[in-house]
């Protein structure tokens, strides 16, 4: 197993962590926004005036994709991709540290986007039956969002100390 990591290299592990952070978060966001979009399209076909409230609900699970992109950006900053002096040479240990630092947002962002999509899709029912209470659905979604934010915070704090 050690030979595998050594052949992959520290830089490769760091890139893999960054790719998983952005990739899984975007997959989760696509799934979450897709679920809400399906529910919203059904309601909008019946009552087009409720589409704006549905659109707000649909955007919410998409934020995790942005959080993954922020984590990806932080990794690239840490390893010197954007610096003029070139990329750092990372040991396998350092690469694993960066990779592990990406796991909170990769997993937390991926899963919270899907579950937030489920909550937001259910909140479309609030809009359908009681449009004046749509902010309650947004609050329900915000509770799930909190855990995506915690995941991003954990990743950033870990990355700050990874190298």
N, C-alpha and C positions, 0 to 999 in steps of 0.2 A: 504494500500500500504506500509506503514511503517513497518508493521509486516512482509511482504514479504522480504523486504531488511534486516531486523534484523535476520530473520531465515536463510537467505542466508549468511549473515556475510560479514564483510569488506574484509576478505581474499578471499572469494568466488567471490566477485565483482572484485577484482584485477585480479584474475585468469581468470575471464570471459573477462575482457578487453584485457588481454594479448592473450587469445585464439582467440578473434575476430580480433585482429590486425594481427596475423600471418595467421589465417584461411582465412579471406577475401582477404588479399593481395595475398595469394597463389591461391585462386580461380580465382581472377582477372588475375594473371599471367598465370595460366593454360589456361584460355579462350583466352587471348591475344596471347600467343605463339602458341596456337592451330590454331587460325585464320591465322597467318602468315605462319605456317607450311603447312596449306592447300594450300595457294597461292603459296608458294615456291615449294611445291611438283609438282604442275602443271607446273611451269616454268622449273624446273629441269628435268622433263620428256621430255621436248622439247629441252632444252639446258643445259646439265649437267655441263658445265663449269661455269655457273652462280650460282651454288649452294653455293659457299663460301660467295658471297655477300648477298645471301638470308639468310644464316645462321646468319650472323651478325645482320640482321634485325629481325630475329626470337628471338634472345637472348634478345634484348632490353626490351620487355614487361615483361621479367622474373625477372628483377631487383626489381620490387615491392615486389615480394615474399621474396627476401632477406631483403628488408627494413622492412617488417613485422616481420621477424625473429629477426632483430636487436631490434625492439621495444619490442618484447616478452622477449628477453634477458635482456633489460634494466629494465623491470618490475620485472623479477625474481631477478635481482640484488637489486633493491630497496626494495623488501619485504623480502630479506634475504634467499632466497632458496639456494644460492651458498655459504653462509657464514657458518662458523662452529658453530655459536651460535644458529642456528635454525631460523625459520621464525618468523617475527614480528606478533604480534596480532594487527590487524587493526580494528579500529572502522568502522562503516558503512559509516561515513562521509569520512574517509580516503580511504576506498575501492571505494566509488563513485568517489573520486578525481582521483584515479588511473585509474578507468574505463573510466572516461571522458577524461583523458589524452591520452588514446589509440584511441579515436575516430578519430582524424585527419588522422593518418596513416591507420586505418582500412578502413575508407571510401575513403580517398584520394588515398590510394594505390590500393584499389579494383577497383575504377572507372578509375583511370589513366592507370592502366594496360590494361583494356579493350579498352579504347580509343587509347592508344599507339599501341595496337595490330591492331586496324583498320587502323591507319596511316601507320604502318609498312607493313600491307598487301597491302595497296595502293602503297607503295613505291616499292613493288616487281614489279609493272608495270613499274616503272622507270628503274629498272634493266633489265626488259625484252626488253624495247625499246631503252634505252640509258644507257648501263652499265657504261659508263665513268662518268655519273652523279649520281651514286649511293650514293655519300656522301650527296647529297641534301636530299635524303630520310632519311638518318641518322640524319641530322639536324632537319628535320620535327619531327622526333621521339624525339629528344632531347628537343624540346620545351615542349612536354607533360611530359617528364621525370622531368623537372624542378619542376612541381607541386607535383610530388611524393616526391621529395627531400624536398620541403617546408613542406609537410605533416609530413615527418619523423622528420624534425627539430622541428616543433611545438610539436609533441609528446614528443620528448626528453626534450625540455625545460619545458613543463608542468610536466613531470614526475619528473624532478629535484626539482620541488617545490610542488609536491603533498603530500609528507609526512613530 
